[in-house]
Amino acid sequence: MSTPTPAARARRARIAAASLLMAAAAVVLALRLASRSSVLVVGVYGLLLILCGGVIELSRRGRTRLGTWLLAAGLVAALLMDGVVLS
């Protein structure tokens, strides 16, 4: 069996990162639901979950750079919106 190419390793790394972020967002979403937070906060984390799924699909198709930028921008946007809505 041959060793994976750098592109294949990059795809796997992005998929793993998006999967971990998806799991973390699901935990935070569950905590927010339990504390009866605003519907906007729930929506933000729901959109982050959808974005993570999209990044996983982009990585599977070889669009790792685009996926990385979307993942980073989505995470920053979700954290900013969480802070704005909760304050």
C-alpha positions as CSV (number, residue, x, y, z in Angstrom):
1,M,0.0,0.0,0.0
2,S,1.4,3.4,-1.0
3,T,1.8,6.3,1.4
4,P,-0.8,9.1,1.1
5,T,0.1,12.1,-0.9
6,P,0.4,15.5,0.8
7,A,-3.0,16.5,-0.7
8,A,-4.7,13.4,0.7
9,R,-3.2,14.1,4.1
10,A,-4.4,17.7,3.9
11,R,-7.9,16.5,3.0
12,R,-7.9,14.1,6.0
13,A,-6.7,16.9,8.3
14,R,-9.4,19.3,7.2
15,I,-12.1,16.6,7.6
16,A,-10.8,15.8,11.1
17,A,-10.7,19.5,12.1
18,A,-14.3,20.1,10.8
19,S,-15.5,17.0,12.5
20,L,-14.0,18.0,15.8
21,L,-15.5,21.5,15.4
22,M,-18.8,20.0,14.5
23,A,-18.8,17.9,17.7
24,A,-17.8,20.9,19.8
25,A,-20.6,23.1,18.2
26,A,-23.1,20.3,19.0
27,V,-22.0,20.3,22.6
28,V,-22.3,24.1,22.9
29,L,-25.6,24.0,21.2
30,A,-26.9,21.4,23.6
31,L,-25.7,23.6,26.5
32,R,-27.3,26.7,25.1
33,L,-30.6,24.8,24.6
34,A,-30.4,23.6,28.2
35,S,-29.9,27.1,29.5
36,R,-32.7,28.4,27.4
37,S,-30.6,30.9,25.4
38,S,-31.9,33.1,22.6
39,V,-33.1,31.5,19.5
40,L,-30.5,33.6,17.6
41,V,-27.7,31.8,19.5
42,V,-29.3,28.4,18.7
43,G,-29.5,29.5,15.0
44,V,-25.9,30.6,14.9
45,Y,-24.7,27.2,16.2
46,G,-27.1,25.4,13.9
47,L,-25.5,27.3,11.0
48,L,-22.1,26.4,12.2
49,L,-23.0,22.7,12.2
50,I,-24.2,23.1,8.6
51,L,-21.0,24.9,7.7
52,C,-18.9,22.1,9.2
53,G,-20.8,19.6,7.1
54,G,-20.2,21.7,4.0
55,V,-16.4,22.0,4.8
56,I,-16.2,18.2,5.2
57,E,-17.8,17.8,1.7
58,L,-15.5,20.4,0.2
59,S,-12.5,18.6,1.7
60,R,-13.7,15.3,0.3
61,R,-13.9,16.9,-3.2
62,G,-10.4,18.4,-2.9
63,R,-11.2,22.0,-2.1
64,T,-9.2,22.1,1.1
65,R,-8.1,25.7,1.0
66,L,-11.6,27.0,0.4
67,G,-12.8,24.7,3.2
68,T,-10.2,26.0,5.6
69,W,-11.1,29.6,5.0
70,L,-14.8,28.9,5.4
71,L,-14.2,27.0,8.6
72,A,-12.1,29.7,10.1
73,A,-14.5,32.5,9.0
74,G,-17.5,30.5,10.2
75,L,-15.9,29.9,13.6
76,V,-15.0,33.5,14.1
77,A,-18.5,34.7,13.0
78,A,-20.2,32.2,15.3
79,L,-18.1,33.2,18.3
80,L,-18.6,36.9,17.6
81,M,-22.4,36.4,17.2
82,D,-22.5,34.4,20.4
83,G,-20.8,37.2,22.2
84,V,-23.0,39.9,20.7
85,V,-26.3,38.1,21.3
86,L,-25.5,37.0,24.8
87,S,-24.2,40.4,26.0
